[in-house]
Amino acid sequence: MELFDTHCHLDDEKFDPDREEAFQRLRDRGVARIVCVGSDLPTSESSIRFAQAHEHTWAACGVHPHEAAEAPEGYLDRLRELTREDRVVAIGEIGLDYYYDFSPRDVQKRVLSEQLDLACDLDMPVIFHIRDAHGDMIDLFRSRKRLPRGIIHCFSGSQETALEYVRMGFYISFSGPLTFKKAPNLQAAAQAVPLDRLLVETDSPYLSPEPVRGGRNEPANVFYVCQKLAELRGLPMEEMARITTENGCRIYGIPLEA
Ligand code: NI
């Protein structure tokens, strides 16, 4: 069985004490592929360096809505350069976060739109972070002439919202909260998304799933997310691992043999 953690942050400082051990543990758990995701220019670069130094590991580069207000002059040119590096498969994570509102909303929208234009120019998939902002995000998608391919990462929302994103062509990625006991809406969404649009991820070091909830999360734990998704869809774990791996390789443009 091969699993694909389509979104993690192994470059995060919380992995400083045992990064290589965490990498070995994910391999031991059957996680054959991972994508390390940036949230500003420095973490984009560290994600790329980590990916380049490890087999079957890829990276994404982008400016997260939390960091939008801090995006330096010329950040788009630097991002464009980074996308040319070996192992870079996506722009992300980018989006809107109205839960924390760390950057003013108009700045979040501007930085998002600029990066969406870049993704369309380069024909690269996008990893979207959307928190408490589905209405504005869907409006923004509808108002644009060009939409990139992409992933709604760490999906949090209703079944109806998930299906709206699916109709727009996006993939829906589930993480630790899918396994929580009090997540009926999320679980209903996971049951409705077409099988060929489902992804699993950890977003580690954040959001550890049951039964390891509360501790630092790591990519090995994508096992539990996939197990829950298999249960919700009434499929064997091996089958769900195969489906989510194929979907992950398709959206990121990674050959299945890689
Ligand atoms: Ni993330």
Residues whose N, C-alpha, C, O or C-beta is under 5 A from the ligand:
A	BS01	NI	D203
